[in-house]
């Protein structure tokens, strides 16, 4: 399963690495790819984490994100 999120708060590549590392440690997450230039966050997972849980995990490292299609 794949969830696509968005964030416009990236200021450097280390922001990307921080988010990818933290999301990859969440239960059920298989892989995370953050696209620095577009702010797109693609999370491949087994369906266990909810979209809200993924957004909350991003918040734990100091960033905000929204689900694609949400304002």
N, CA, C and O atoms as a CHARMM CRD file, in Angstrom:
* protein
*
  284
    1    1 UNK  N      0.84900  -1.16600   0.00000 PROA 1      0.00000
    2    1 UNK  CA     0.00000   0.00000   0.00000 PROA 1      0.00000
    3    1 UNK  C      0.89900   1.23400   0.00000 PROA 1      0.00000
    4    1 UNK  O      2.01700   1.21200   0.51500 PROA 1      0.00000
    5    2 UNK  N      0.38300   2.30400  -0.58800 PROA 2      0.00000
    6    2 UNK  CA     1.16900   3.53200  -0.67600 PROA 2      0.00000
    7    2 UNK  C      0.33200   4.72300  -0.21200 PROA 2      0.00000
    8    2 UNK  O     -0.83500   4.86000  -0.57900 PROA 2      0.00000
    9    3 UNK  N      0.94100   5.57100   0.59300 PROA 3      0.00000
   10    3 UNK  CA     0.32500   6.82300   1.01900 PROA 3      0.00000
   11    3 UNK  C      1.21300   7.95700   0.54000 PROA 3      0.00000
   12    3 UNK  O      2.43300   7.91200   0.69500 PROA 3      0.00000
   13    4 UNK  N      0.58800   8.98000  -0.04800 PROA 4      0.00000
   14    4 UNK  CA     1.33800  10.14100  -0.52800 PROA 4      0.00000
   15    4 UNK  C      0.96000  11.33700   0.33000 PROA 4      0.00000
   16    4 UNK  O     -0.21600  11.66700   0.48000 PROA 4      0.00000
   17    5 UNK  N      1.97800  11.98000   0.89000 PROA 5      0.00000
   18    5 UNK  CA     1.80400  13.16800   1.71500 PROA 5      0.00000
   19    5 UNK  C      2.55600  14.31900   1.06800 PROA 5      0.00000
   20    5 UNK  O      3.33400  14.11800   0.13600 PROA 5      0.00000
   21    6 UNK  N      2.32000  15.52500   1.56800 PROA 6      0.00000
   22    6 UNK  CA     3.02600  16.72000   1.06600 PROA 6      0.00000
   23    6 UNK  C      3.49900  17.57200   2.24000 PROA 6      0.00000
   24    6 UNK  O      2.85300  17.65000   3.28500 PROA 6      0.00000
   25    7 UNK  N      4.64700  18.20500   2.02800 PROA 7      0.00000
   26    7 UNK  CA     5.16500  19.17300   2.99100 PROA 7      0.00000
   27    7 UNK  C      5.99300  20.19800   2.23100 PROA 7      0.00000
   28    7 UNK  O      6.70300  19.85500   1.28600 PROA 7      0.00000
   29    8 UNK  N      5.90100  21.43400   2.63700 PROA 8      0.00000
   30    8 UNK  CA     6.67800  22.50100   2.01600 PROA 8      0.00000
   31    8 UNK  C      7.71200  23.06400   2.97900 PROA 8      0.00000
   32    8 UNK  O      8.14600  24.20700   2.82900 PROA 8      0.00000
   33    9 UNK  N      8.10800  22.26700   3.96700 PROA 9      0.00000
   34    9 UNK  CA     9.00100  22.76600   5.01500 PROA 9      0.00000
   35    9 UNK  C     10.44800  22.31800   4.86900 PROA 9      0.00000
   36    9 UNK  O     11.24800  22.55200   5.77500 PROA 9      0.00000
   37   10 UNK  N     10.80300  21.69200   3.77800 PROA 10     0.00000
   38   10 UNK  CA    12.17100  21.21200   3.63100 PROA 10     0.00000
   39   10 UNK  C     13.08500  22.35500   3.23700 PROA 10     0.00000
   40   10 UNK  O     12.82200  23.06900   2.27000 PROA 10     0.00000
   41   11 UNK  N     14.15100  22.52200   3.98500 PROA 11     0.00000
   42   11 UNK  CA    15.10100  23.57700   3.65500 PROA 11     0.00000
   43   11 UNK  C     16.46400  23.01700   3.25000 PROA 11     0.00000
   44   11 UNK  O     17.32400  23.75100   2.76100 PROA 11     0.00000
   45   12 UNK  N     16.65600  21.71100   3.45600 PROA 12     0.00000
   46   12 UNK  CA    17.94200  21.10800   3.09700 PROA 12     0.00000
   47   12 UNK  C     17.78400  19.59400   2.98300 PROA 12     0.00000
   48   12 UNK  O     16.80100  19.02800   3.46100 PROA 12     0.00000
   49   13 UNK  N     18.74700  18.95000   2.35500 PROA 13     0.00000
   50   13 UNK  CA    18.67100  17.49300   2.20800 PROA 13     0.00000
   51   13 UNK  C     18.65400  16.73700   3.53700 PROA 13     0.00000
   52   13 UNK  O     18.12800  15.62600   3.60100 PROA 13     0.00000
   53   14 UNK  N     19.21500  17.31200   4.58500 PROA 14     0.00000
   54   14 UNK  CA    19.18400  16.60800   5.87500 PROA 14     0.00000
   55   14 UNK  C     17.76000  16.52200   6.42900 PROA 14     0.00000
   56   14 UNK  O     17.44300  15.60000   7.18100 PROA 14     0.00000
   57   15 UNK  N     16.90300  17.47600   6.06200 PROA 15     0.00000
   58   15 UNK  CA    15.48500  17.39300   6.44500 PROA 15     0.00000
   59   15 UNK  C     14.86900  16.13300   5.84600 PROA 15     0.00000
   60   15 UNK  O     14.12500  15.41400   6.51300 PROA 15     0.00000
   61   16 UNK  N     15.18100  15.87900   4.59900 PROA 16     0.00000
   62   16 UNK  CA    14.67900  14.70900   3.89000 PROA 16     0.00000
   63   16 UNK  C     15.13700  13.43800   4.60000 PROA 16     0.00000
   64   16 UNK  O     14.32800  12.54800   4.86400 PROA 16     0.00000
   65   17 UNK  N     16.40700  13.35000   4.90400 PROA 17     0.00000
   66   17 UNK  CA    16.95900  12.16200   5.55800 PROA 17     0.00000
   67   17 UNK  C     16.34400  11.94400   6.93200 PROA 17     0.00000
   68   17 UNK  O     16.08500  10.80700   7.32600 PROA 17     0.00000
   69   18 UNK  N     16.11500  13.01400   7.65300 PROA 18     0.00000
   70   18 UNK  CA    15.52800  12.93000   8.99100 PROA 18     0.00000
   71   18 UNK  C     14.11800  12.33000   8.92300 PROA 18     0.00000
   72   18 UNK  O     13.77300  11.45300   9.71400 PROA 18     0.00000
   73   19 UNK  N     13.32300  12.80200   7.98700 PROA 19     0.00000
   74   19 UNK  CA    11.95200  12.30800   7.83500 PROA 19     0.00000
   75   19 UNK  C     11.95300  10.86300   7.34800 PROA 19     0.00000
   76   19 UNK  O     11.22300  10.02800   7.88200 PROA 19     0.00000
   77   20 UNK  N     12.76800  10.56300   6.33800 PROA 20     0.00000
   78   20 UNK  CA    12.81300   9.19300   5.82100 PROA 20     0.00000
   79   20 UNK  C     13.21700   8.21200   6.91900 PROA 20     0.00000
   80   20 UNK  O     12.59400   7.16200   7.07500 PROA 20     0.00000
   81   21 UNK  N     14.23700   8.54600   7.66300 PROA 21     0.00000
   82   21 UNK  CA    14.72100   7.65800   8.72400 PROA 21     0.00000
   83   21 UNK  C     13.64200   7.43100   9.77900 PROA 21     0.00000
   84   21 UNK  O     13.42300   6.29700  10.20400 PROA 21     0.00000
   85   22 UNK  N     12.97400   8.48900  10.20000 PROA 22     0.00000
   86   22 UNK  CA    11.95900   8.35600  11.24600 PROA 22     0.00000
   87   22 UNK  C     10.75100   7.56100  10.75800 PROA 22     0.00000
   88   22 UNK  O     10.24900   6.69500  11.47500 PROA 22     0.00000
   89   23 UNK  N     10.28300   7.84800   9.55000 PROA 23     0.00000
   90   23 UNK  CA     9.13200   7.10600   9.03200 PROA 23     0.00000
   91   23 UNK  C      9.47500   5.63900   8.80400 PROA 23     0.00000
   92   23 UNK  O      8.64500   4.76800   9.06200 PROA 23     0.00000
   93   24 UNK  N     10.67100   5.35400   8.33200 PROA 24     0.00000
   94   24 UNK  CA    11.07300   3.97000   8.10100 PROA 24     0.00000
   95   24 UNK  C     11.10500   3.14900   9.39000 PROA 24     0.00000
   96   24 UNK  O     11.05300   1.92000   9.33700 PROA 24     0.00000
   97   25 UNK  N     11.18900   3.80500  10.53400 PROA 25     0.00000
   98   25 UNK  CA    11.20500   3.11600  11.82100 PROA 25     0.00000
   99   25 UNK  C      9.79600   2.86900  12.37300 PROA 25     0.00000
  100   25 UNK  O      9.64600   2.20000  13.39600 PROA 25     0.00000
  101   26 UNK  N      8.78300   3.38900  11.72300 PROA 26     0.00000
  102   26 UNK  CA     7.40800   3.21900  12.19600 PROA 26     0.00000
  103   26 UNK  C      6.90900   1.81400  11.87000 PROA 26     0.00000
  104   26 UNK  O      7.23300   1.27200  10.81400 PROA 26     0.00000
  105   27 UNK  N      6.12100   1.22000  12.77300 PROA 27     0.00000
  106   27 UNK  CA     5.59400  -0.12300  12.52400 PROA 27     0.00000
  107   27 UNK  C      4.79300  -0.17800  11.22400 PROA 27     0.00000
  108   27 UNK  O      3.92900   0.66200  10.97600 PROA 27     0.00000
  109   28 UNK  N      5.09500  -1.17300  10.40900 PROA 28     0.00000
  110   28 UNK  CA     4.36100  -1.37900   9.17000 PROA 28     0.00000
  111   28 UNK  C      4.90100  -0.63900   7.97000 PROA 28     0.00000
  112   28 UNK  O      4.45700  -0.88700   6.84800 PROA 28     0.00000
  113   29 UNK  N      5.85100   0.26800   8.17200 PROA 29     0.00000
  114   29 UNK  CA     6.41500   1.02600   7.04500 PROA 29     0.00000
  115   29 UNK  C      7.54800   0.22600   6.42200 PROA 29     0.00000
  116   29 UNK  O      8.47300  -0.20100   7.11200 PROA 29     0.00000
  117   30 UNK  N      7.46800   0.02800   5.11400 PROA 30     0.00000
  118   30 UNK  CA     8.48900  -0.71600   4.37700 PROA 30     0.00000
  119   30 UNK  C      9.57100   0.19900   3.81000 PROA 30     0.00000
  120   30 UNK  O     10.75400  -0.13900   3.84600 PROA 30     0.00000
  121   31 UNK  N      9.16800   1.35900   3.28700 PROA 31     0.00000
  122   31 UNK  CA    10.11800   2.29300   2.68100 PROA 31     0.00000
  123   31 UNK  C      9.47200   3.66800   2.56400 PROA 31     0.00000
  124   31 UNK  O      8.25700   3.79200   2.40900 PROA 31     0.00000
  125   32 UNK  N     10.30600   4.69000   2.63900 PROA 32     0.00000
  126   32 UNK  CA     9.85100   6.07000   2.50100 PROA 32     0.00000
  127   32 UNK  C     10.75700   6.78300   1.51400 PROA 32     0.00000
  128   32 UNK  O     11.97800   6.63500   1.55500 PROA 32     0.00000
  129   33 UNK  N     10.15000   7.55600   0.63000 PROA 33     0.00000
  130   33 UNK  CA    10.92300   8.37700  -0.31500 PROA 33     0.00000
  131   33 UNK  C     10.39300   9.80100  -0.23600 PROA 33     0.00000
  132   33 UNK  O      9.22500  10.05700  -0.53100 PROA 33     0.00000
  133   34 UNK  N     11.25200  10.71800   0.16300 PROA 34     0.00000
  134   34 UNK  CA    10.89500  12.12900   0.23900 PROA 34     0.00000
  135   34 UNK  C     11.54900  12.83100  -0.94300 PROA 34     0.00000
  136   34 UNK  O     12.75600  12.72200  -1.15400 PROA 34     0.00000
  137   35 UNK  N     10.74500  13.54700  -1.70400 PROA 35     0.00000
  138   35 UNK  CA    11.23200  14.29600  -2.86200 PROA 35     0.00000
  139   35 UNK  C     11.44600  15.74300  -2.43300 PROA 35     0.00000
  140   35 UNK  O     10.49300  16.50000  -2.24300 PROA 35     0.00000
  141   36 UNK  N     12.70800  16.10700  -2.28700 PROA 36     0.00000
  142   36 UNK  CA    13.08900  17.42900  -1.76300 PROA 36     0.00000
  143   36 UNK  C     12.48700  18.58000  -2.55400 PROA 36     0.00000
  144   36 UNK  O     11.94300  19.51000  -1.95900 PROA 36     0.00000
  145   37 UNK  N     12.57000  18.54200  -3.85300 PROA 37     0.00000
  146   37 UNK  CA    12.14700  19.68300  -4.67100 PROA 37     0.00000
  147   37 UNK  C     10.63600  19.83900  -4.76100 PROA 37     0.00000
  148   37 UNK  O     10.14400  20.95500  -4.92600 PROA 37     0.00000
  149   38 UNK  N      9.89300  18.74600  -4.65500 PROA 38     0.00000
  150   38 UNK  CA     8.43400  18.82500  -4.79100 PROA 38     0.00000
  151   38 UNK  C      7.70100  18.78300  -3.46100 PROA 38     0.00000
  152   38 UNK  O      6.52200  19.13100  -3.39900 PROA 38     0.00000
  153   39 UNK  N      8.37900  18.36200  -2.39100 PROA 39     0.00000
  154   39 UNK  CA     7.72200  18.23200  -1.09500 PROA 39     0.00000
  155   39 UNK  C      6.84400  16.99900  -0.99200 PROA 39     0.00000
  156   39 UNK  O      6.04900  16.87400  -0.06000 PROA 39     0.00000
  157   40 UNK  N      6.98400  16.09700  -1.93700 PROA 40     0.00000
  158   40 UNK  CA     6.17100  14.88300  -1.96700 PROA 40     0.00000
  159   40 UNK  C      6.82600  13.80300  -1.10200 PROA 40     0.00000
  160   40 UNK  O      8.02900  13.56200  -1.19800 PROA 40     0.00000
  161   41 UNK  N      6.02000  13.16300  -0.26100 PROA 41     0.00000
  162   41 UNK  CA     6.49000  12.09700   0.61500 PROA 41     0.00000
  163   41 UNK  C      5.69100  10.84600   0.26100 PROA 41     0.00000
  164   41 UNK  O      4.47100  10.82000   0.42000 PROA 41     0.00000
  165   42 UNK  N      6.36900   9.82200  -0.21300 PROA 42     0.00000
  166   42 UNK  CA     5.70300   8.57400  -0.59200 PROA 42     0.00000
  167   42 UNK  C      6.10000   7.50200   0.41700 PROA 42     0.00000
  168   42 UNK  O      7.27900   7.19100   0.58300 PROA 42     0.00000
  169   43 UNK  N      5.10200   6.94900   1.08100 PROA 43     0.00000
  170   43 UNK  CA     5.33800   5.94000   2.10600 PROA 43     0.00000
  171   43 UNK  C      4.73600   4.61600   1.64500 PROA 43     0.00000
  172   43 UNK  O      3.52500   4.51400   1.44900 PROA 43     0.00000
  173   44 UNK  N      5.57900   3.61100   1.47300 PROA 44     0.00000
  174   44 UNK  CA     5.11700   2.26100   1.17800 PROA 44     0.00000
  175   44 UNK  C      4.97000   1.53300   2.51000 PROA 44     0.00000
  176   44 UNK  O      5.90300   1.49500   3.31200 PROA 44     0.00000
  177   45 UNK  N      3.80000   0.95800   2.73700 PROA 45     0.00000
  178   45 UNK  CA     3.55700   0.29600   4.01900 PROA 45     0.00000
  179   45 UNK  C      2.58400  -0.86000   3.85200 PROA 45     0.00000
  180   45 UNK  O      2.02400  -1.07100   2.77600 PROA 45     0.00000
  181   46 UNK  N      2.39400  -1.60100   4.93100 PROA 46     0.00000
  182   46 UNK  CA     1.54600  -2.78500   4.89000 PROA 46     0.00000
  183   46 UNK  C      0.07900  -2.50000   5.21000 PROA 46     0.00000
  184   46 UNK  O     -0.72100  -3.42800   5.32200 PROA 46     0.00000
  185   47 UNK  N     -0.27200  -1.23900   5.35400 PROA 47     0.00000
  186   47 UNK  CA    -1.64900  -0.87100   5.67700 PROA 47     0.00000
  187   47 UNK  C     -1.88400  -0.65000   7.15900 PROA 47     0.00000
  188   47 UNK  O     -2.95100  -0.18600   7.56000 PROA 47     0.00000
  189   48 UNK  N     -0.89000  -0.98100   7.97800 PROA 48     0.00000
  190   48 UNK  CA    -1.03000  -0.80000   9.41900 PROA 48     0.00000
  191   48 UNK  C     -1.09000   0.67300   9.81700 PROA 48     0.00000
  192   48 UNK  O     -2.02700   1.06700  10.51200 PROA 48     0.00000
  193   49 UNK  N     -0.12800   1.50200   9.40500 PROA 49     0.00000
  194   49 UNK  CA    -0.18500   2.89800   9.84100 PROA 49     0.00000
  195   49 UNK  C     -1.26900   3.67300   9.08200 PROA 49     0.00000
  196   49 UNK  O     -1.39300   3.56200   7.86200 PROA 49     0.00000
  197   50 UNK  N     -2.03800   4.44700   9.82200 PROA 50     0.00000
  198   50 UNK  CA    -3.03000   5.30400   9.18400 PROA 50     0.00000
  199   50 UNK  C     -2.34300   6.54500   8.63200 PROA 50     0.00000
  200   50 UNK  O     -1.20600   6.84700   8.99400 PROA 50     0.00000
  201   51 UNK  N     -3.02400   7.24600   7.77400 PROA 51     0.00000
  202   51 UNK  CA    -2.48900   8.49800   7.24700 PROA 51     0.00000
  203   51 UNK  C     -2.22200   9.47300   8.38400 PROA 51     0.00000
  204   51 UNK  O     -1.19100  10.14600   8.40300 PROA 51     0.00000
  205   52 UNK  N     -3.14900   9.54800   9.32700 PROA 52     0.00000
  206   52 UNK  CA    -2.96300  10.44800  10.46700 PROA 52     0.00000
  207   52 UNK  C     -1.75300  10.05900  11.30900 PROA 52     0.00000
  208   52 UNK  O     -1.05800  10.93100  11.83100 PROA 52     0.00000
  209   53 UNK  N     -1.49300   8.75800  11.44600 PROA 53     0.00000
  210   53 UNK  CA    -0.32300   8.30700  12.20500 PROA 53     0.00000
  211   53 UNK  C      0.97300   8.69600  11.48500 PROA 53     0.00000
  212   53 UNK  O      1.95100   9.07300  12.13000 PROA 53     0.00000
  213   54 UNK  N      0.98000   8.60600  10.17100 PROA 54     0.00000
  214   54 UNK  CA     2.16000   9.01100   9.40400 PROA 54     0.00000
  215   54 UNK  C      2.40400  10.51100   9.52800 PROA 54     0.00000
  216   54 UNK  O      3.54100  10.95500   9.68500 PROA 54     0.00000
  217   55 UNK  N      1.32400  11.28700   9.45500 PROA 55     0.00000
  218   55 UNK  CA     1.43500  12.74200   9.61300 PROA 55     0.00000
  219   55 UNK  C      1.94200  13.07900  11.01400 PROA 55     0.00000
  220   55 UNK  O      2.77000  13.97400  11.18200 PROA 55     0.00000
  221   56 UNK  N      1.44200  12.36000  12.01300 PROA 56     0.00000
  222   56 UNK  CA     1.88900  12.58800  13.39600 PROA 56     0.00000
  223   56 UNK  C      3.37000  12.24200  13.55100 PROA 56     0.00000
  224   56 UNK  O      4.09800  12.94200  14.25500 PROA 56     0.00000
  225   57 UNK  N      3.81900  11.17000  12.90000 PROA 57     0.00000
  226   57 UNK  CA     5.23100  10.78600  12.97400 PROA 57     0.00000
  227   57 UNK  C      6.12100  11.86600  12.36000 PROA 57     0.00000
  228   57 UNK  O      7.20800  12.14100  12.86900 PROA 57     0.00000
  229   58 UNK  N      5.66700  12.46700  11.28700 PROA 58     0.00000
  230   58 UNK  CA     6.42400  13.56900  10.68400 PROA 58     0.00000
  231   58 UNK  C      6.47400  14.74400  11.66100 PROA 58     0.00000
  232   58 UNK  O      7.49900  15.41500  11.78100 PROA 58     0.00000
  233   59 UNK  N      5.37700  14.98600  12.34900 PROA 59     0.00000
  234   59 UNK  CA     5.33400  16.03900  13.37300 PROA 59     0.00000
  235   59 UNK  C      6.30700  15.79100  14.50900 PROA 59     0.00000
  236   59 UNK  O      6.83600  16.73800  15.09100 PROA 59     0.00000
  237   60 UNK  N      6.54900  14.52500  14.83200 PROA 60     0.00000
  238   60 UNK  CA     7.48100  14.17800  15.91400 PROA 60     0.00000
  239   60 UNK  C      8.90100  14.63600  15.62500 PROA 60     0.00000
  240   60 UNK  O      9.68000  14.84400  16.55500 PROA 60     0.00000
  241   61 UNK  N      9.25200  14.79700  14.36100 PROA 61     0.00000
  242   61 UNK  CA    10.59500  15.27000  14.01400 PROA 61     0.00000
  243   61 UNK  C     10.59600  16.74400  13.61300 PROA 61     0.00000
  244   61 UNK  O     11.58900  17.25500  13.09400 PROA 61     0.00000
  245   62 UNK  N      9.46700  17.42600  13.86100 PROA 62     0.00000
  246   62 UNK  CA     9.44100  18.87200  13.70700 PROA 62     0.00000
  247   62 UNK  C      8.91200  19.43000  12.40300 PROA 62     0.00000
  248   62 UNK  O      9.13700  20.60300  12.10300 PROA 62     0.00000
  249   63 UNK  N      8.21000  18.62000  11.61400 PROA 63     0.00000
  250   63 UNK  CA     7.68900  19.09000  10.33200 PROA 63     0.00000
  251   63 UNK  C      6.18100  18.85000  10.27300 PROA 63     0.00000
  252   63 UNK  O      5.64300  18.03000  11.01700 PROA 63     0.00000
  253   64 UNK  N      5.52000  19.56300   9.39300 PROA 64     0.00000
  254   64 UNK  CA     4.10200  19.31700   9.18000 PROA 64     0.00000
  255   64 UNK  C      3.92200  18.74900   7.77700 PROA 64     0.00000
  256   64 UNK  O      4.70900  19.01800   6.86800 PROA 64     0.00000
  257   65 UNK  N      2.87700  17.96800   7.63100 PROA 65     0.00000
  258   65 UNK  CA     2.56100  17.37200   6.33300 PROA 65     0.00000
  259   65 UNK  C      1.05300  17.26400   6.22600 PROA 65     0.00000
  260   65 UNK  O      0.33700  17.26800   7.22800 PROA 65     0.00000
  261   66 UNK  N      0.59300  17.16800   5.01100 PROA 66     0.00000
  262   66 UNK  CA    -0.82500  16.94900   4.74900 PROA 66     0.00000
  263   66 UNK  C     -0.96600  15.78800   3.77900 PROA 66     0.00000
  264   66 UNK  O     -0.05900  15.48000   3.00500 PROA 66     0.00000
  265   67 UNK  N     -2.12800  15.15600   3.84200 PROA 67     0.00000
  266   67 UNK  CA    -2.39400  14.07900   2.90300 PROA 67     0.00000
  267   67 UNK  C     -2.72400  14.70000   1.56100 PROA 67     0.00000
  268   67 UNK  O     -3.31500  15.77700   1.49100 PROA 67     0.00000
  269   68 UNK  N     -2.34500  14.02600   0.51900 PROA 68     0.00000
  270   68 UNK  CA    -2.67500  14.49900  -0.82400 PROA 68     0.00000
  271   68 UNK  C     -4.19000  14.63200  -0.92100 PROA 68     0.00000
  272   68 UNK  O     -4.92300  13.69500  -0.60400 PROA 68     0.00000
  273   69 UNK  N     -4.64700  15.77500  -1.34900 PROA 69     0.00000
  274   69 UNK  CA    -6.08400  16.00200  -1.45400 PROA 69     0.00000
  275   69 UNK  C     -6.66700  16.72800  -0.26500 PROA 69     0.00000
  276   69 UNK  O     -7.78800  17.23200  -0.32900 PROA 69     0.00000
  277   70 UNK  N     -5.90200  16.78800   0.84100 PROA 70     0.00000
  278   70 UNK  CA    -6.34000  17.54900   2.01800 PROA 70     0.00000
  279   70 UNK  C     -5.74400  18.94100   1.96100 PROA 70     0.00000
  280   70 UNK  O     -4.71200  19.15800   1.32600 PROA 70     0.00000
  281   71 UNK  N     -6.39700  19.88700   2.62700 PROA 71     0.00000
  282   71 UNK  CA    -5.83700  21.24800   2.70700 PROA 71     0.00000
  283   71 UNK  C     -5.05900  21.42300   3.97300 PROA 71     0.00000
  284   71 UNK  O     -4.51400  22.49900   4.21900 PROA 71     0.00000
